[in-house]
Amino acid sequence: MNLQAEIPLDYMIVLGTIVFFVGLMGVLIRRNLITMLMGIELMLNAVNINFVAFNHYLFPNRLEGHFFALIVMAIAAAEAAIAIALIINIYRQFNTVSVDDVDELKY
């Protein structure tokens, strides 16, 4: 009895696609800067799912996909820190985080 059954690659691709398009819809539909940032993070996580899934099925004894996923997570953490700092400054300046209300960016 095999307790560690593998998830088929098709399921992983479908999961990555669904997560990516949920993130894309969050970026395109919502006008709040924080939800747009969360949508970008979801898209990056979908890329990580695909990196790990394709690495597991194409090169099962190598870890390049896992290393790429770690690099993407590090870049996403840096991007999130910078984006949150920008969102805080925009909120202090305009008292809103809505993209439509922030129409003038000057010092």
DAHU-V934774 format. One record per residue. SS is DSSP state (h for helix, s for strand, l for the rest). PHI is phi in whole degrees, -180 to 180 (999 if undefined). PSI is psi in whole degrees, -180 to 180 (999 if undefined). Layout:
# DAHU-V934774
ss=SS phi=PHI psi=PSI
ss=SS phi=PHI psi=PSI
This chain:
# DAHU-V934774
ss=l phi=999 psi=122
ss=l phi=-93 psi=111
ss=l phi=-84 psi=-17
ss=l phi=-108 psi=70
ss=l phi=-73 psi=138
ss=l phi=-81 psi=144
ss=l phi=-82 psi=131
ss=l phi=-63 psi=151
ss=h phi=-61 psi=-35
ss=h phi=-60 psi=-40
ss=h phi=-65 psi=-40
ss=h phi=-67 psi=-39
ss=h phi=-66 psi=-42
ss=h phi=-64 psi=-43
ss=h phi=-61 psi=-46
ss=h phi=-61 psi=-40
ss=h phi=-66 psi=-44
ss=h phi=-63 psi=-46
ss=h phi=-63 psi=-41
ss=h phi=-63 psi=-45
ss=h phi=-75 psi=-27
ss=h phi=-65 psi=-43
ss=h phi=-64 psi=-41
ss=h phi=-64 psi=-41
ss=h phi=-66 psi=-36
ss=h phi=-63 psi=-35
ss=h phi=-75 psi=-41
ss=h phi=-80 psi=-36
ss=h phi=-89 psi=-47
ss=l phi=-76 psi=148
ss=l phi=-113 psi=14
ss=s phi=-97 psi=133
ss=h phi=-63 psi=-35
ss=h phi=-70 psi=-42
ss=h phi=-70 psi=-30
ss=h phi=-67 psi=-39
ss=h phi=-64 psi=-41
ss=h phi=-65 psi=-35
ss=h phi=-65 psi=-40
ss=h phi=-65 psi=-40
ss=h phi=-64 psi=-39
ss=h phi=-64 psi=-40
ss=h phi=-64 psi=-40
ss=h phi=-66 psi=-36
ss=h phi=-67 psi=-34
ss=h phi=-65 psi=-39
ss=h phi=-64 psi=-40
ss=h phi=-63 psi=-40
ss=h phi=-59 psi=-44
ss=h phi=-68 psi=-40
ss=h phi=-57 psi=-50
ss=h phi=-69 psi=-41
ss=h phi=-65 psi=-48
ss=h phi=-67 psi=-36
ss=h phi=-63 psi=-41
ss=h phi=-65 psi=-38
ss=h phi=-90 psi=-29
ss=h phi=-90 psi=-40
ss=l phi=-132 psi=78
ss=l phi=-66 psi=-22
ss=l phi=-101 psi=7
ss=l phi=-120 psi=160
ss=l phi=-120 psi=24
ss=h phi=-62 psi=-41
ss=h phi=-62 psi=-37
ss=h phi=-68 psi=-39
ss=h phi=-67 psi=-41
ss=h phi=-62 psi=-39
ss=h phi=-64 psi=-40
ss=h phi=-64 psi=-39
ss=h phi=-64 psi=-43
ss=h phi=-64 psi=-38
ss=h phi=-65 psi=-38
ss=h phi=-66 psi=-42
ss=h phi=-65 psi=-39
ss=h phi=-66 psi=-37
ss=h phi=-66 psi=-43
ss=h phi=-65 psi=-41
ss=h phi=-64 psi=-40
ss=h phi=-67 psi=-40
ss=h phi=-64 psi=-44
ss=h phi=-67 psi=-42
ss=h phi=-65 psi=-40
ss=h phi=-66 psi=-38
ss=h phi=-63 psi=-42
ss=h phi=-66 psi=-40
ss=h phi=-64 psi=-40
ss=h phi=-64 psi=-43
ss=h phi=-66 psi=-38
ss=h phi=-66 psi=-40
ss=h phi=-65 psi=-40
ss=h phi=-65 psi=-35
ss=h phi=-78 psi=-44
ss=h phi=-112 psi=-8
ss=l phi=60 psi=30
ss=l phi=-156 psi=157
ss=l phi=-119 psi=18
ss=s phi=-83 psi=135
ss=l phi=-66 psi=-36
ss=l phi=-68 psi=-30
ss=l phi=-83 psi=-18
ss=l phi=-95 psi=89
ss=l phi=-112 psi=-6
ss=l phi=-133 psi=110
ss=l phi=-113 psi=100
ss=l phi=-141 psi=165
ss=l phi=-74 psi=999
